[in-house]
Amino acid sequence: MRWGVLLAAAAFAGPVQAQDADVAPAKIVAPVQTVAPLAPADSDVAPFYAAHPGTLVWLRDASSRAAATKLAAHLKDAPIDGLAEGPALAASVESALAAGTPDGDQIVSTAWVRYVQALKRPVEGVSFGDPTLQLKPPSATAILTDTLAAPSLEAQVDAVGKVNPFYATLRKQAIASGQQDDPHVRATLTFNPYWHIPQDVAKRKVAPIVIKRGVSYLKAARYQTVAAFGGDKEEPIDPTSVDWKAVAKGDVEVHIRQLTGPHNMMGKMKFGFVNDYGIFLHDTPHKDLFDKAKRNLSLGCVRVEHPQELAQWLFGKEPPVPGDDAEQNVRIGEGGVPIYISYLTARPDGEKIAFADDVYKLDGAGADTKAIATASAGKK
């Protein structure tokens, strides 16, 4: 992946039914890469074997062969980890195991090195300021030296391939669905955005007030009812034609957008990406919320404290200067920008587990007790 945005936080405030329409960008702006590309990984195993004549890593005994068999199994699913050649490498490992020749040991090692380098590759697109701090992928010799020194080769293969259980579940689901690459999403930066109010928010928050105060409330809040969401479909309609009691009951859908301005809930810009929840990364007029100790206050979206800096980082330069028109869309990157949103309620803290509040109640009852029991069992 070229760039990535990782949001390790309580990101979802619950299922939101409406999704903002995918509006075609009015202008395509190609991002400028300002950091040097990563150097190609050194995958040549020959120097290691030349320095260790006669050494076998994978074909020396039954245990090492079992480790090579495990490696082949991992490689078959490796495209989801970014190693497209994984299945081909798995086939080469299986052939080498069947042949059982010394040359076959090097074939297995080559596959292992490629797999480890794929998992441990540095993230591209990160500027380290000082070039001497630039991370480099591990070399073939370094990988094989560590592998040879491992007390258990099978355990070493398992350890390298092991990921956080949360991501392991997502990985299995991605493999089952046929996905064979990192989850890339096409993202757009929208200047002067409307706020397209999700259906559940319209039902719970807006409709009851309209019923109580009348449609004049909509004008005061700069809310506008439209025929549908998305480009030319957003034709304004008379709010008195809406059955607001039916909206409050959830029997009728209504499309409401908040007009641009200093009080628009999206702020001055939003970062849109395709998802099933109608959420965005966006600016906010309520900067004071970032000073609160608990910030799980949104209706589902992810507020960004410094959206201008995020836009600059994504583009690799100052983003385009917007005009006064509403909904000015600029695509960020031709190949898409990976965005990963995680909801984490526990982390290691020395010998203990530190738990955060499960504000969205996704862990299930007794999850903290089970986690402590599992961690204690793992130490035995």
Secondary structure, 3 states (H helix, E strand, C coil): CCCCEEEECCCCCCCCCCCCCCCCCCEEECCCCCCCCCCCCCCCCHHHHHHCCCCCCCCCCHHHHHHHHHHHHHHHCHHHHCCCCHHHHHHHHHHHHHHCCHHHHHHHHHHHHHHHHHHCCCCCCCCCCCHHHCCCCCCHHHHHHHHHHCCCHHHHHHHHHCCCHHHHHHHHHHHHCCCCCCCEEEEEEEECCCEECCHHHHHHHHHHHHHHHCCHHHHHCCEEEECCCCHHHCCECCHHHCCHHHHHHCCCCCEEEECCCCCCCCCCEEEEECCCCCCEEECCCCHHHHHCCCCCCCCCCEECCCHHHHHHHHHCCCCCCCCCCCCEEEEEEEEEEEEEEECCCEEEECCEEEECCCCCCCCCCCHHHHHHHHHHHHHC
